[in-house]
Amino acid sequence: MRLPTNLRAGLLALLLVVFVGSTGFILIGGLPLGDAIYFTIITITTLGYEELGGPFDTATRIWVVIVII
């Protein structure tokens, strides 16, 4: 059974956003891999950073805005 083309494209786009977002959080924010993935998922689902204390520096905050866009 093959997935519809638009579903495959959507899943690929989601994986790409998670990969790029997580990479940015690792390189810019200095987060470990697990936290970077978690931060990316929280950002794209707009849940918020209550338990994490939010992005800590300006560069990470700018990266959050880029990931959201």
mmCIF file of the N, C-alpha and C atoms, coordinates in Angstrom:
data_MODEL
# 
_entry.id   MODEL 
# 
loop_
_atom_site.group_PDB 
_atom_site.id 
_atom_site.type_symbol 
_atom_site.label_atom_id 
_atom_site.label_alt_id 
_atom_site.label_comp_id 
_atom_site.label_asym_id 
_atom_site.label_entity_id 
_atom_site.label_seq_id 
_atom_site.pdbx_PDB_ins_code 
_atom_site.Cartn_x 
_atom_site.Cartn_y 
_atom_site.Cartn_z 
_atom_site.occupancy 
_atom_site.B_iso_or_equiv 
_atom_site.pdbx_formal_charge 
_atom_site.auth_seq_id 
_atom_site.auth_comp_id 
_atom_site.auth_asym_id 
_atom_site.auth_atom_id 
_atom_site.pdbx_PDB_model_num 
ATOM 1   N N  . MET A 1 1  ? 0.840  -1.181 0.000  1.00 0.00 ? 1  MET A N  1 
ATOM 2   C CA . MET A 1 1  ? 0.000  0.000  0.000  1.00 0.00 ? 1  MET A CA 1 
ATOM 3   C C  . MET A 1 1  ? 0.882  1.241  0.000  1.00 0.00 ? 1  MET A C  1 
ATOM 4   N N  . ARG A 1 2  ? 0.646  2.124  -0.926 1.00 0.00 ? 2  ARG A N  1 
ATOM 5   C CA . ARG A 1 2  ? 1.424  3.350  -1.047 1.00 0.00 ? 2  ARG A CA 1 
ATOM 6   C C  . ARG A 1 2  ? 0.665  4.520  -0.442 1.00 0.00 ? 2  ARG A C  1 
ATOM 7   N N  . LEU A 1 3  ? 1.399  5.394  0.197  1.00 0.00 ? 3  LEU A N  1 
ATOM 8   C CA . LEU A 1 3  ? 0.796  6.608  0.739  1.00 0.00 ? 3  LEU A CA 1 
ATOM 9   C C  . LEU A 1 3  ? 0.499  7.574  -0.403 1.00 0.00 ? 3  LEU A C  1 
ATOM 10  N N  . PRO A 1 4  ? -0.572 8.345  -0.280 1.00 0.00 ? 4  PRO A N  1 
ATOM 11  C CA . PRO A 1 4  ? -0.846 9.361  -1.300 1.00 0.00 ? 4  PRO A CA 1 
ATOM 12  C C  . PRO A 1 4  ? 0.322  10.354 -1.392 1.00 0.00 ? 4  PRO A C  1 
ATOM 13  N N  . THR A 1 5  ? 0.518  10.901 -2.561 1.00 0.00 ? 5  THR A N  1 
ATOM 14  C CA . THR A 1 5  ? 1.640  11.799 -2.817 1.00 0.00 ? 5  THR A CA 1 
ATOM 15  C C  . THR A 1 5  ? 1.641  12.998 -1.872 1.00 0.00 ? 5  THR A C  1 
ATOM 16  N N  . ASN A 1 6  ? 0.482  13.596 -1.653 1.00 0.00 ? 6  ASN A N  1 
ATOM 17  C CA . ASN A 1 6  ? 0.437  14.772 -0.785 1.00 0.00 ? 6  ASN A CA 1 
ATOM 18  C C  . ASN A 1 6  ? 0.746  14.417 0.674  1.00 0.00 ? 6  ASN A C  1 
ATOM 19  N N  . LEU A 1 7  ? 0.397  13.220 1.112  1.00 0.00 ? 7  LEU A N  1 
ATOM 20  C CA . LEU A 1 7  ? 0.726  12.790 2.469  1.00 0.00 ? 7  LEU A CA 1 
ATOM 21  C C  . LEU A 1 7  ? 2.223  12.555 2.598  1.00 0.00 ? 7  LEU A C  1 
ATOM 22  N N  . ARG A 1 8  ? 2.814  11.930 1.586  1.00 0.00 ? 8  ARG A N  1 
ATOM 23  C CA . ARG A 1 8  ? 4.274  11.725 1.597  1.00 0.00 ? 8  ARG A CA 1 
ATOM 24  C C  . ARG A 1 8  ? 5.009  13.056 1.612  1.00 0.00 ? 8  ARG A C  1 
ATOM 25  N N  . ALA A 1 9  ? 4.541  14.011 0.818  1.00 0.00 ? 9  ALA A N  1 
ATOM 26  C CA . ALA A 1 9  ? 5.169  15.333 0.763  1.00 0.00 ? 9  ALA A CA 1 
ATOM 27  C C  . ALA A 1 9  ? 5.038  16.041 2.112  1.00 0.00 ? 9  ALA A C  1 
ATOM 28  N N  . GLY A 1 10 ? 3.886  15.926 2.750  1.00 0.00 ? 10 GLY A N  1 
ATOM 29  C CA . GLY A 1 10 ? 3.676  16.543 4.050  1.00 0.00 ? 10 GLY A CA 1 
ATOM 30  C C  . GLY A 1 10 ? 4.566  15.945 5.130  1.00 0.00 ? 10 GLY A C  1 
ATOM 31  N N  . LEU A 1 11 ? 4.681  14.625 5.131  1.00 0.00 ? 11 LEU A N  1 
ATOM 32  C CA . LEU A 1 11 ? 5.547  13.953 6.109  1.00 0.00 ? 11 LEU A CA 1 
ATOM 33  C C  . LEU A 1 11 ? 7.015  14.304 5.877  1.00 0.00 ? 11 LEU A C  1 
ATOM 34  N N  . LEU A 1 12 ? 7.417  14.378 4.626  1.00 0.00 ? 12 LEU A N  1 
ATOM 35  C CA . LEU A 1 12 ? 8.788  14.760 4.302  1.00 0.00 ? 12 LEU A CA 1 
ATOM 36  C C  . LEU A 1 12 ? 9.067  16.194 4.755  1.00 0.00 ? 12 LEU A C  1 
ATOM 37  N N  . ALA A 1 13 ? 8.120  17.084 4.531  1.00 0.00 ? 13 ALA A N  1 
ATOM 38  C CA . ALA A 1 13 ? 8.278  18.472 4.966  1.00 0.00 ? 13 ALA A CA 1 
ATOM 39  C C  . ALA A 1 13 ? 8.376  18.558 6.495  1.00 0.00 ? 13 ALA A C  1 
ATOM 40  N N  . LEU A 1 14 ? 7.557  17.799 7.193  1.00 0.00 ? 14 LEU A N  1 
ATOM 41  C CA . LEU A 1 14 ? 7.605  17.782 8.655  1.00 0.00 ? 14 LEU A CA 1 
ATOM 42  C C  . LEU A 1 14 ? 8.954  17.283 9.154  1.00 0.00 ? 14 LEU A C  1 
ATOM 43  N N  . LEU A 1 15 ? 9.436  16.188 8.576  1.00 0.00 ? 15 LEU A N  1 
ATOM 44  C CA . LEU A 1 15 ? 10.745 15.659 8.966  1.00 0.00 ? 15 LEU A CA 1 
ATOM 45  C C  . LEU A 1 15 ? 11.863 16.652 8.673  1.00 0.00 ? 15 LEU A C  1 
ATOM 46  N N  . LEU A 1 16 ? 11.761 17.354 7.561  1.00 0.00 ? 16 LEU A N  1 
ATOM 47  C CA . LEU A 1 16 ? 12.765 18.348 7.209  1.00 0.00 ? 16 LEU A CA 1 
ATOM 48  C C  . LEU A 1 16 ? 12.767 19.503 8.212  1.00 0.00 ? 16 LEU A C  1 
ATOM 49  N N  . VAL A 1 17 ? 11.592 19.973 8.589  1.00 0.00 ? 17 VAL A N  1 
ATOM 50  C CA . VAL A 1 17 ? 11.501 21.052 9.579  1.00 0.00 ? 17 VAL A CA 1 
ATOM 51  C C  . VAL A 1 17 ? 12.069 20.601 10.922 1.00 0.00 ? 17 VAL A C  1 
ATOM 52  N N  . VAL A 1 18 ? 11.753 19.391 11.344 1.00 0.00 ? 18 VAL A N  1 
ATOM 53  C CA . VAL A 1 18 ? 12.276 18.877 12.616 1.00 0.00 ? 18 VAL A CA 1 
ATOM 54  C C  . VAL A 1 18 ? 13.794 18.739 12.544 1.00 0.00 ? 18 VAL A C  1 
ATOM 55  N N  . PHE A 1 19 ? 14.308 18.241 11.425 1.00 0.00 ? 19 PHE A N  1 
ATOM 56  C CA . PHE A 1 19 ? 15.757 18.082 11.281 1.00 0.00 ? 19 PHE A CA 1 
ATOM 57  C C  . PHE A 1 19 ? 16.471 19.432 11.284 1.00 0.00 ? 19 PHE A C  1 
ATOM 58  N N  . VAL A 1 20 ? 16.006 20.359 10.454 1.00 0.00 ? 20 VAL A N  1 
ATOM 59  C CA . VAL A 1 20 ? 16.652 21.668 10.359 1.00 0.00 ? 20 VAL A CA 1 
ATOM 60  C C  . VAL A 1 20 ? 16.493 22.442 11.669 1.00 0.00 ? 20 VAL A C  1 
ATOM 61  N N  . GLY A 1 21 ? 15.293 22.404 12.238 1.00 0.00 ? 21 GLY A N  1 
ATOM 62  C CA . GLY A 1 21 ? 15.067 23.100 13.504 1.00 0.00 ? 21 GLY A CA 1 
ATOM 63  C C  . GLY A 1 21 ? 15.944 22.553 14.617 1.00 0.00 ? 21 GLY A C  1 
ATOM 64  N N  . SER A 1 22 ? 16.020 21.246 14.719 1.00 0.00 ? 22 SER A N  1 
ATOM 65  C CA . SER A 1 22 ? 16.843 20.619 15.761 1.00 0.00 ? 22 SER A CA 1 
ATOM 66  C C  . SER A 1 22 ? 18.317 20.931 15.563 1.00 0.00 ? 22 SER A C  1 
ATOM 67  N N  . THR A 1 23 ? 18.765 20.894 14.323 1.00 0.00 ? 23 THR A N  1 
ATOM 68  C CA . THR A 1 23 ? 20.160 21.222 14.033 1.00 0.00 ? 23 THR A CA 1 
ATOM 69  C C  . THR A 1 23 ? 20.474 22.649 14.466 1.00 0.00 ? 23 THR A C  1 
ATOM 70  N N  . GLY A 1 24 ? 19.569 23.561 14.191 1.00 0.00 ? 24 GLY A N  1 
ATOM 71  C CA . GLY A 1 24 ? 19.764 24.950 14.615 1.00 0.00 ? 24 GLY A CA 1 
ATOM 72  C C  . GLY A 1 24 ? 19.826 25.088 16.122 1.00 0.00 ? 24 GLY A C  1 
ATOM 73  N N  . PHE A 1 25 ? 18.940 24.398 16.830 1.00 0.00 ? 25 PHE A N  1 
ATOM 74  C CA . PHE A 1 25 ? 18.961 24.463 18.294 1.00 0.00 ? 25 PHE A CA 1 
ATOM 75  C C  . PHE A 1 25 ? 20.237 23.861 18.868 1.00 0.00 ? 25 PHE A C  1 
ATOM 76  N N  . ILE A 1 26 ? 20.785 22.865 18.200 1.00 0.00 ? 26 ILE A N  1 
ATOM 77  C CA . ILE A 1 26 ? 22.055 22.277 18.650 1.00 0.00 ? 26 ILE A CA 1 
ATOM 78  C C  . ILE A 1 26 ? 23.196 23.255 18.409 1.00 0.00 ? 26 ILE A C  1 
ATOM 79  N N  . LEU A 1 27 ? 23.264 23.813 17.206 1.00 0.00 ? 27 LEU A N  1 
ATOM 80  C CA . LEU A 1 27 ? 24.376 24.692 16.846 1.00 0.00 ? 27 LEU A CA 1 
ATOM 81  C C  . LEU A 1 27 ? 24.272 26.078 17.473 1.00 0.00 ? 27 LEU A C  1 
ATOM 82  N N  . ILE A 1 28 ? 23.093 26.648 17.508 1.00 0.00 ? 28 ILE A N  1 
ATOM 83  C CA . ILE A 1 28 ? 22.911 28.017 18.006 1.00 0.00 ? 28 ILE A CA 1 
ATOM 84  C C  . ILE A 1 28 ? 22.670 28.034 19.507 1.00 0.00 ? 28 ILE A C  1 
ATOM 85  N N  . GLY A 1 29 ? 21.783 27.152 19.969 1.00 0.00 ? 29 GLY A N  1 
ATOM 86  C CA . GLY A 1 29 ? 21.404 27.168 21.381 1.00 0.00 ? 29 GLY A CA 1 
ATOM 87  C C  . GLY A 1 29 ? 22.245 26.278 22.267 1.00 0.00 ? 29 GLY A C  1 
ATOM 88  N N  . GLY A 1 30 ? 23.064 25.421 21.650 1.00 0.00 ? 30 GLY A N  1 
ATOM 89  C CA . GLY A 1 30 ? 23.905 24.526 22.436 1.00 0.00 ? 30 GLY A CA 1 
ATOM 90  C C  . GLY A 1 30 ? 23.136 23.440 23.166 1.00 0.00 ? 30 GLY A C  1 
ATOM 91  N N  . LEU A 1 31 ? 21.972 23.070 22.645 1.00 0.00 ? 31 LEU A N  1 
ATOM 92  C CA . LEU A 1 31 ? 21.150 22.056 23.296 1.00 0.00 ? 31 LEU A CA 1 
ATOM 93  C C  . LEU A 1 31 ? 21.598 20.651 22.902 1.00 0.00 ? 31 LEU A C  1 
ATOM 94  N N  . PRO A 1 32 ? 21.432 19.680 23.794 1.00 0.00 ? 32 PRO A N  1 
ATOM 95  C CA . PRO A 1 32 ? 21.668 18.282 23.394 1.00 0.00 ? 32 PRO A CA 1 
ATOM 96  C C  . PRO A 1 32 ? 20.584 17.831 22.410 1.00 0.00 ? 32 PRO A C  1 
ATOM 97  N N  . LEU A 1 33 ? 20.848 16.737 21.701 1.00 0.00 ? 33 LEU A N  1 
ATOM 98  C CA . LEU A 1 33 ? 19.959 16.274 20.637 1.00 0.00 ? 33 LEU A CA 1 
ATOM 99  C C  . LEU A 1 33 ? 18.514 16.100 21.096 1.00 0.00 ? 33 LEU A C  1 
ATOM 100 N N  . GLY A 1 34 ? 18.293 15.408 22.192 1.00 0.00 ? 34 GLY A N  1 
ATOM 101 C CA . GLY A 1 34 ? 16.931 15.164 22.672 1.00 0.00 ? 34 GLY A CA 1 
ATOM 102 C C  . GLY A 1 34 ? 16.191 16.451 22.986 1.00 0.00 ? 34 GLY A C  1 
ATOM 103 N N  . ASP A 1 35 ? 16.865 17.384 23.646 1.00 0.00 ? 35 ASP A N  1 
ATOM 104 C CA . ASP A 1 35 ? 16.246 18.674 23.962 1.00 0.00 ? 35 ASP A CA 1 
ATOM 105 C C  . ASP A 1 35 ? 15.987 19.484 22.695 1.00 0.00 ? 35 ASP A C  1 
ATOM 106 N N  . ALA A 1 36 ? 16.896 19.389 21.729 1.00 0.00 ? 36 ALA A N  1 
ATOM 107 C CA . ALA A 1 36 ? 16.724 20.126 20.480 1.00 0.00 ? 36 ALA A CA 1 
ATOM 108 C C  . ALA A 1 36 ? 15.498 19.633 19.725 1.00 0.00 ? 36 ALA A C  1 
ATOM 109 N N  . ILE A 1 37 ? 15.313 18.325 19.663 1.00 0.00 ? 37 ILE A N  1 
ATOM 110 C CA . ILE A 1 37 ? 14.126 17.776 18.996 1.00 0.00 ? 37 ILE A CA 1 
ATOM 111 C C  . ILE A 1 37 ? 12.872 18.194 19.754 1.00 0.00 ? 37 ILE A C  1 
ATOM 112 N N  . TYR A 1 38 ? 12.910 18.103 21.074 1.00 0.00 ? 38 TYR A N  1 
ATOM 113 C CA . TYR A 1 38 ? 11.770 18.494 21.910 1.00 0.00 ? 38 TYR A CA 1 
ATOM 114 C C  . TYR A 1 38 ? 11.439 19.973 21.712 1.00 0.00 ? 38 TYR A C  1 
ATOM 115 N N  . PHE A 1 39 ? 12.456 20.820 21.707 1.00 0.00 ? 39 PHE A N  1 
ATOM 116 C CA . PHE A 1 39 ? 12.259 22.250 21.496 1.00 0.00 ? 39 PHE A CA 1 
ATOM 117 C C  . PHE A 1 39 ? 11.619 22.506 20.140 1.00 0.00 ? 39 PHE A C  1 
ATOM 118 N N  . THR A 1 40 ? 12.076 21.801 19.110 1.00 0.00 ? 40 THR A N  1 
ATOM 119 C CA . THR A 1 40 ? 11.529 21.981 17.768 1.00 0.00 ? 40 THR A CA 1 
ATOM 120 C C  . THR A 1 40 ? 10.063 21.569 17.722 1.00 0.00 ? 40 THR A C  1 
ATOM 121 N N  . ILE A 1 41 ? 9.733  20.425 18.303 1.00 0.00 ? 41 ILE A N  1 
ATOM 122 C CA . ILE A 1 41 ? 8.342  19.960 18.313 1.00 0.00 ? 41 ILE A CA 1 
ATOM 123 C C  . ILE A 1 41 ? 7.456  20.936 19.081 1.00 0.00 ? 41 ILE A C  1 
ATOM 124 N N  . ILE A 1 42 ? 7.940  21.421 20.215 1.00 0.00 ? 42 ILE A N  1 
ATOM 125 C CA . ILE A 1 42 ? 7.169  22.401 20.985 1.00 0.00 ? 42 ILE A CA 1 
ATOM 126 C C  . ILE A 1 42 ? 6.968  23.674 20.170 1.00 0.00 ? 42 ILE A C  1 
ATOM 127 N N  . THR A 1 43 ? 7.995  24.093 19.448 1.00 0.00 ? 43 THR A N  1 
ATOM 128 C CA . THR A 1 43 ? 7.903  25.313 18.643 1.00 0.00 ? 43 THR A CA 1 
ATOM 129 C C  . THR A 1 43 ? 6.893  25.163 17.521 1.00 0.00 ? 43 THR A C  1 
ATOM 130 N N  . ILE A 1 44 ? 6.945  24.078 16.760 1.00 0.00 ? 44 ILE A N  1 
ATOM 131 C CA . ILE A 1 44 ? 6.046  23.953 15.607 1.00 0.00 ? 44 ILE A CA 1 
ATOM 132 C C  . ILE A 1 44 ? 4.617  23.623 16.014 1.00 0.00 ? 44 ILE A C  1 
ATOM 133 N N  . THR A 1 45 ? 4.427  23.102 17.229 1.00 0.00 ? 45 THR A N  1 
ATOM 134 C CA . THR A 1 45 ? 3.058  22.847 17.686 1.00 0.00 ? 45 THR A CA 1 
ATOM 135 C C  . THR A 1 45 ? 2.532  23.987 18.548 1.00 0.00 ? 45 THR A C  1 
ATOM 136 N N  . THR A 1 46 ? 3.317  25.002 18.764 1.00 0.00 ? 46 THR A N  1 
ATOM 137 C CA . THR A 1 46 ? 2.984  26.206 19.537 1.00 0.00 ? 46 THR A CA 1 
ATOM 138 C C  . THR A 1 46 ? 2.496  25.896 20.952 1.00 0.00 ? 46 THR A C  1 
ATOM 139 N N  . LEU A 1 47 ? 3.092  24.917 21.595 1.00 0.00 ? 47 LEU A N  1 
ATOM 140 C CA . LEU A 1 47 ? 2.695  24.569 22.959 1.00 0.00 ? 47 LEU A CA 1 
ATOM 141 C C  . LEU A 1 47 ? 3.296  25.499 24.005 1.00 0.00 ? 47 LEU A C  1 
ATOM 142 N N  . GLY A 1 48 ? 4.467  26.017 23.767 1.00 0.00 ? 48 GLY A N  1 
ATOM 143 C CA . GLY A 1 48 ? 5.096  26.939 24.698 1.00 0.00 ? 48 GLY A CA 1 
ATOM 144 C C  . GLY A 1 48 ? 6.231  26.303 25.467 1.00 0.00 ? 48 GLY A C  1 
ATOM 145 N N  . TYR A 1 49 ? 6.956  27.128 26.178 1.00 0.00 ? 49 TYR A N  1 
ATOM 146 C CA . TYR A 1 49 ? 8.184  26.700 26.847 1.00 0.00 ? 49 TYR A CA 1 
ATOM 147 C C  . TYR A 1 49 ? 8.097  26.796 28.367 1.00 0.00 ? 49 TYR A C  1 
ATOM 148 N N  . GLU A 1 50 ? 6.935  26.693 28.933 1.00 0.00 ? 50 GLU A N  1 
ATOM 149 C CA . GLU A 1 50 ? 6.752  26.868 30.377 1.00 0.00 ? 50 GLU A CA 1 
ATOM 150 C C  . GLU A 1 50 ? 7.739  26.058 31.213 1.00 0.00 ? 50 GLU A C  1 
ATOM 151 N N  . GLU A 1 51 ? 7.836  24.764 30.968 1.00 0.00 ? 51 GLU A N  1 
ATOM 152 C CA . GLU A 1 51 ? 8.682  23.914 31.811 1.00 0.00 ? 51 GLU A CA 1 
ATOM 153 C C  . GLU A 1 51 ? 10.157 24.033 31.480 1.00 0.00 ? 51 GLU A C  1 
ATOM 154 N N  . LEU A 1 52 ? 10.490 24.605 30.318 1.00 0.00 ? 52 LEU A N  1 
ATOM 155 C CA . LEU A 1 52 ? 11.885 24.719 29.922 1.00 0.00 ? 52 LEU A CA 1 
ATOM 156 C C  . LEU A 1 52 ? 12.500 26.061 30.280 1.00 0.00 ? 52 LEU A C  1 
ATOM 157 N N  . GLY A 1 53 ? 11.689 27.038 30.599 1.00 0.00 ? 53 GLY A N  1 
ATOM 158 C CA . GLY A 1 53 ? 12.216 28.355 30.898 1.00 0.00 ? 53 GLY A CA 1 
ATOM 159 C C  . GLY A 1 53 ? 12.433 29.198 29.651 1.00 0.00 ? 53 GLY A C  1 
ATOM 160 N N  . GLY A 1 54 ? 12.083 28.696 28.503 1.00 0.00 ? 54 GLY A N  1 
ATOM 161 C CA . GLY A 1 54 ? 12.177 29.452 27.270 1.00 0.00 ? 54 GLY A CA 1 
ATOM 162 C C  . GLY A 1 54 ? 13.576 29.503 26.699 1.00 0.00 ? 54 GLY A C  1 
ATOM 163 N N  . PRO A 1 55 ? 13.689 30.046 25.498 1.00 0.00 ? 55 PRO A N  1 
ATOM 164 C CA . PRO A 1 55 ? 15.004 30.233 24.899 1.00 0.00 ? 55 PRO A CA 1 
ATOM 165 C C  . PRO A 1 55 ? 15.817 31.207 25.744 1.00 0.00 ? 55 PRO A C  1 
ATOM 166 N N  . PHE A 1 56 ? 17.063 30.922 25.943 1.00 0.00 ? 56 PHE A N  1 
ATOM 167 C CA . PHE A 1 56 ? 17.837 31.637 26.924 1.00 0.00 ? 56 PHE A CA 1 
ATOM 168 C C  . PHE A 1 56 ? 18.578 32.847 26.385 1.00 0.00 ? 56 PHE A C  1 
ATOM 169 N N  . ASP A 1 57 ? 18.941 32.849 25.116 1.00 0.00 ? 57 ASP A N  1 
ATOM 170 C CA . ASP A 1 57 ? 19.682 33.985 24.582 1.00 0.00 ? 57 ASP A CA 1 
ATOM 171 C C  . ASP A 1 57 ? 19.023 34.498 23.308 1.00 0.00 ? 57 ASP A C  1 
ATOM 172 N N  . THR A 1 58 ? 19.493 35.639 22.848 1.00 0.00 ? 58 THR A N  1 
ATOM 173 C CA . THR A 1 58 ? 18.885 36.287 21.693 1.00 0.00 ? 58 THR A CA 1 
ATOM 174 C C  . THR A 1 58 ? 19.000 35.445 20.432 1.00 0.00 ? 58 THR A C  1 
ATOM 175 N N  . ALA A 1 59 ? 20.146 34.824 20.207 1.00 0.00 ? 59 ALA A N  1 
ATOM 176 C CA . ALA A 1 59 ? 20.322 34.009 18.998 1.00 0.00 ? 59 ALA A CA 1 
ATOM 177 C C  . ALA A 1 59 ? 19.322 32.859 18.961 1.00 0.00 ? 59 ALA A C  1 
ATOM 178 N N  . THR A 1 60 ? 19.096 32.214 20.112 1.00 0.00 ? 60 THR A N  1 
ATOM 179 C CA . THR A 1 60 ? 18.132 31.116 20.154 1.00 0.00 ? 60 THR A CA 1 
ATOM 180 C C  . THR A 1 60 ? 16.718 31.634 19.941 1.00 0.00 ? 60 THR A C  1 
ATOM 181 N N  . ARG A 1 61 ? 16.404 32.784 20.489 1.00 0.00 ? 61 ARG A N  1 
ATOM 182 C CA . ARG A 1 61 ? 15.075 33.367 20.274 1.00 0.00 ? 61 ARG A CA 1 
ATOM 183 C C  . ARG A 1 61 ? 14.841 33.681 18.797 1.00 0.00 ? 61 ARG A C  1 
ATOM 184 N N  . ILE A 1 62 ? 15.863 34.192 18.131 1.00 0.00 ? 62 ILE A N  1 
ATOM 185 C CA . ILE A 1 62 ? 15.752 34.460 16.692 1.00 0.00 ? 62 ILE A CA 1 
ATOM 186 C C  . ILE A 1 62 ? 15.533 33.156 15.934 1.00 0.00 ? 62 ILE A C  1 
ATOM 187 N N  . TRP A 1 63 ? 16.246 32.088 16.337 1.00 0.00 ? 63 TRP A N  1 
ATOM 188 C CA . TRP A 1 63 ? 16.065 30.778 15.681 1.00 0.00 ? 63 TRP A CA 1 
ATOM 189 C C  . TRP A 1 63 ? 14.636 30.273 15.881 1.00 0.00 ? 63 TRP A C  1 
ATOM 190 N N  . VAL A 1 64 ? 14.065 30.489 17.054 1.00 0.00 ? 64 VAL A N  1 
ATOM 191 C CA . VAL A 1 64 ? 12.671 30.087 17.296 1.00 0.00 ? 64 VAL A CA 1 
ATOM 192 C C  . VAL A 1 64 ? 11.751 30.780 16.302 1.00 0.00 ? 64 VAL A C  1 
ATOM 193 N N  . VAL A 1 65 ? 11.953 32.060 16.083 1.00 0.00 ? 65 VAL A N  1 
ATOM 194 C CA . VAL A 1 65 ? 11.122 32.793 15.127 1.00 0.00 ? 65 VAL A CA 1 
ATOM 195 C C  . VAL A 1 65 ? 11.279 32.221 13.724 1.00 0.00 ? 65 VAL A C  1 
ATOM 196 N N  . ILE A 1 66 ? 12.504 31.885 13.336 1.00 0.00 ? 66 ILE A N  1 
ATOM 197 C CA . ILE A 1 66 ? 12.741 31.309 12.011 1.00 0.00 ? 66 ILE A CA 1 
ATOM 198 C C  . ILE A 1 66 ? 12.045 29.953 11.879 1.00 0.00 ? 66 ILE A C  1 
ATOM 199 N N  . VAL A 1 67 ? 12.128 29.121 12.898 1.00 0.00 ? 67 VAL A N  1 
ATOM 200 C CA . VAL A 1 67 ? 11.476 27.805 12.864 1.00 0.00 ? 67 VAL A CA 1 
ATOM 201 C C  . VAL A 1 67 ? 9.964  27.981 12.782 1.00 0.00 ? 67 VAL A C  1 
ATOM 202 N N  . ILE A 1 68 ? 9.414  28.925 13.504 1.00 0.00 ? 68 ILE A N  1 
ATOM 203 C CA . ILE A 1 68 ? 7.968  29.158 13.461 1.00 0.00 ? 68 ILE A CA 1 
ATOM 204 C C  . ILE A 1 68 ? 7.534  29.566 12.054 1.00 0.00 ? 68 ILE A C  1 
ATOM 205 N N  . ILE A 1 69 ? 8.301  30.447 11.449 1.00 0.00 ? 69 ILE A N  1 
ATOM 206 C CA . ILE A 1 69 ? 7.954  30.911 10.094 1.00 0.00 ? 69 ILE A CA 1 
ATOM 207 C C  . ILE A 1 69 ? 8.092  29.776 9.116  1.00 0.00 ? 69 ILE A C  1 
# 
